[in-house]
Amino acid sequence: MKKRNWLLPACAAFLLGACSDETAQEPEEAKQEESAQADVEGDVASDQSVSDQAEIEEQEDAEEQAPEEAGEQAVEPRYRINPQNSKVEPIGDANAQAVLITIDDAPDTYSLKMAKTLKELDVPAIFFVNGHFLDTEEEQETLSKIHDMGFAIGNHTNTHVNLKQSAESVQQDEIVSLNEQVETIIGEAPKFFRAPFGVNTDFSNALVQEEGMVRMNWTYGYDFMQGYMEPEALAEIMVNAPELNDGGNLLMHDREWTKEALPEIIEGLRDKGYEFVDPDEIEGI
């Protein structure tokens, strides 16, 4: 009997101890769970902070770029091309004593050297391109170099056809296909158009406008005429031509004698007080 009484208290003590251990463990486990939950919440908060910071940086970058883009859009044209005679007319207070330099039949043989000369002399110009001078990778690379030097690129048709003697479908292909090719090479379509031989049609005029280009011919040029196919004679006439006046739209070509005469032509025009129109400042591009 005494032995039974001893066992009952011992069992009760054991059970009470076990319960006490479980009770003691519950707060510890709760603390661990709370700690783990806190870590998860901390990671989420950290990720959110990184995300928020990235958004803030993107917004700041966009705000920094916005003024530059707005500035580019805010640039007002300083010149316009007279559609009747292709003269370059000043807008507002732009200098009227200015001429526009243009080079046709690019980038045949000498265009890149002419571009380098103009770049050294700090003279902007338009290089009017023919598609049949873009057949090879080397020719296409030459066009890219001219464009990368900052010169404007114009459309001079794909194969230099007389548009007035061509069907409308041919005119369409001659102009649009070259625009597409040039855009593929330099990343943008030509901004200007000059018809071969200066011959336009009602259809080509409408198409050029639809394509967003400024159309022009020229006021004078001599390097394709007998008697002026050598540097000295060409430089003399280009600087002292009776047609030279304010707003001159000067026609030159990718020719060896023109390349050689170019520095003297530019120097002579400057000595007469002429500035050079930046094509990027022409209305309509």
Secondary structure as the mmCIF struct_conf table of DSSP 4:
data_model
#
loop_
_struct_conf.conf_type_id
_struct_conf.id
_struct_conf.beg_label_comp_id
_struct_conf.beg_label_asym_id
_struct_conf.beg_label_seq_id
_struct_conf.end_label_comp_id
_struct_conf.end_label_asym_id
_struct_conf.end_label_seq_id
HELX_RH_AL_P HELX_RH_AL_P1 LYS A 2 ALA A 74
HELX_LH_PP_P HELX_LH_PP_P1 VAL A 75 PRO A 77
STRN STRN1 TYR A 79 ILE A 81
TURN_TY1_P TURN_TY1_P1 PRO A 83 ASN A 85
STRN STRN2 VAL A 88 PRO A 90
TURN_TY1_P TURN_TY1_P2 GLY A 92 ASP A 93
BEND BEND1 ALA A 96 GLN A 97
STRN STRN3 ALA A 98 ALA A 106
TURN_TY1_P TURN_TY1_P3 PRO A 107 PRO A 107
BEND BEND2 ASP A 108 TYR A 110
HELX_RH_AL_P HELX_RH_AL_P2 SER A 111 GLU A 120
TURN_TY1_P TURN_TY1_P4 LEU A 121 ASP A 122
STRN STRN4 ILE A 126 VAL A 129
HELX_RH_3T_P HELX_RH_3T_P1 GLY A 131 PHE A 133
BEND BEND3 ASP A 135 THR A 136
HELX_RH_AL_P HELX_RH_AL_P3 GLU A 137 ASP A 148
TURN_TY1_P TURN_TY1_P5 MET A 149 GLY A 150
STRN STRN5 ALA A 152 ASN A 155
BEND BEND4 ASN A 158 THR A 159
HELX_RH_3T_P HELX_RH_3T_P2 LEU A 163 GLN A 165
BEND BEND5 SER A 166 SER A 166
HELX_RH_AL_P HELX_RH_AL_P4 GLU A 168 ILE A 186
BEND BEND6 GLY A 187 GLU A 188
BEND BEND7 LYS A 191 LYS A 191
STRN STRN6 PHE A 192 PHE A 193
HELX_RH_3T_P HELX_RH_3T_P3 PRO A 196 GLY A 198
HELX_RH_AL_P HELX_RH_AL_P5 ASP A 202 GLU A 210
TURN_TY1_P TURN_TY1_P6 GLU A 211 GLY A 212
STRN STRN7 VAL A 214 ARG A 215
BEND BEND8 THR A 219 THR A 219
STRN STRN8 TYR A 220 TYR A 220
TURN_TY1_P TURN_TY1_P7 ASP A 223 PHE A 224
BEND BEND9 MET A 225 MET A 225
TURN_TY1_P TURN_TY1_P8 GLN A 226 GLY A 227
BEND BEND10 GLU A 230 GLU A 230
HELX_RH_AL_P HELX_RH_AL_P6 PRO A 231 ASN A 240
TURN_TY1_P TURN_TY1_P9 PRO A 242 GLU A 243
TURN_TY1_P TURN_TY1_P10 ASP A 246 GLY A 247
STRN STRN9 ASN A 249 HIS A 253
BEND BEND11 ASP A 254 ASP A 254
HELX_RH_AL_P HELX_RH_AL_P7 GLU A 256 ASP A 271
TURN_TY1_P TURN_TY1_P11 LYS A 272 GLY A 273
STRN STRN10 GLU A 275 PHE A 276
HELX_RH_3T_P HELX_RH_3T_P4 PRO A 279 GLU A 281
STRN STRN11 ILE A 282 ILE A 282
TURN_TY1_P TURN_TY1_P12 GLU A 283 GLY A 284
#
